[in-house]
């Protein structure tokens, strides 16, 4: 059985509408895939603080308490505006963009019914595309990766151009 092509109805945005607070809370705080990277999440929270959902005017964003400059990139279902994925990131120094938190809806995670759409990879590619527009950024680093294996450590140090 062949997999259907990517769903092109997914768009990327820096915020989501307040009507989707419940979906965003599920993605950020109650994500069923968190156990896969629990050690990394604990490390991120200890180093930078927990992610927080903020109302910014009439929009929702995610930030990290210990990084006021942190920004959010959401993968959003175009037809409904429902957040499907989020990356919270900040420039850790002149050359590095640090992704401090990631969340992907379970349906897009490994083993999910839409895993073939590779939402995590698409989200990271979009983040890389955005980081290329920022002068000086040469690498995107993931703060937590499952297992912390040698392979995971190599992923953390990949040049920004290597995500796609």
Buried (B, 14 or more C-beta within 10 A) or exposed (E): EEEEEEBEEBBBBEBBBBEBBEBBBBBBEEBEBEEBBEEBBEBBBEEBBBBBBEEEEEEBBBBBEBBEEBBBBBBBBEEEBBBBBBBBBBBBEEEBBBBBBBBBBBEBBEEBEBBBBEBBEBBBBBBBEBBBEEEEBEBBBBBBBBEBEEEBEEBBEBEBEEBE
